[in-house]
Amino acid sequence: MATIFQTTESSMAIRVALIIEAGHIKPVWFEQTDKRARDRIFIKEVSSVWSHYQGCDKIVNFAVSGAGSSYRLSLNTAEFTWELGVVEESAFPSPTSNRGYYRDSE
């Protein structure tokens, strides 16, 4: 069975705490600032870091997990703003696991 990962962009404003160590940044926790009760989500693991450009702005992305979910935190290094993406996982059956649905033509 295959797994599909889909990221849903959130329009909520977030605040991120991070550590700068040896020239690298590492997010520690984040919270949504437009919620009345701000629940901090502590980051358990940073699984990957990558960057891309959006026009002239460099965007640094962090694939993180915490509180039983996966997220993508994106830092716009020109504006110093953060965006949150929530990663959803769903199982997708492969064609070989559902042999009854597929027939070979004779």
JORAUR-V624886 format. One record per residue. RES is the residue in one small letter. PHI is phi as a letter, one per 20 degrees, with the letter a starting at -180 (* if undefined). Layout:
BEGIN
res:RES phi:PHI
res:RES phi:PHI
END
This chain:
BEGIN
res:m phi:*
res:a phi:e
res:t phi:d
res:i phi:d
res:f phi:d
res:q phi:c
res:t phi:d
res:t phi:d
res:e phi:f
res:s phi:d
res:s phi:e
res:m phi:f
res:a phi:f
res:i phi:c
res:r phi:c
res:v phi:c
res:a phi:e
res:l phi:b
res:i phi:d
res:i phi:d
res:e phi:b
res:a phi:l
res:g phi:n
res:h phi:d
res:i phi:d
res:k phi:c
res:p phi:f
res:v phi:d
res:w phi:b
res:f phi:b
res:e phi:b
res:q phi:e
res:t phi:e
res:d phi:e
res:k phi:e
res:r phi:f
res:a phi:e
res:r phi:e
res:d phi:e
res:r phi:f
res:i phi:d
res:f phi:e
res:i phi:e
res:k phi:e
res:e phi:b
res:v phi:d
res:s phi:e
res:s phi:a
res:v phi:c
res:w phi:b
res:s phi:c
res:h phi:b
res:y phi:d
res:q phi:d
res:g phi:m
res:c phi:e
res:d phi:e
res:k phi:e
res:i phi:d
res:v phi:d
res:n phi:d
res:f phi:c
res:a phi:e
res:v phi:c
res:s phi:c
res:g phi:a
res:a phi:l
res:g phi:m
res:s phi:c
res:s phi:d
res:y phi:c
res:r phi:c
res:l phi:d
res:s phi:c
res:l phi:d
res:n phi:e
res:t phi:f
res:a phi:e
res:e phi:d
res:f phi:l
res:t phi:d
res:w phi:d
res:e phi:c
res:l phi:d
res:g phi:c
res:v phi:d
res:v phi:e
res:e phi:d
res:e phi:d
res:s phi:b
res:a phi:f
res:f phi:c
res:p phi:f
res:s phi:e
res:p phi:g
res:t phi:f
res:s phi:e
res:n phi:c
res:r phi:f
res:g phi:f
res:y phi:e
res:y phi:d
res:r phi:c
res:d phi:f
res:s phi:f
res:e phi:d
END
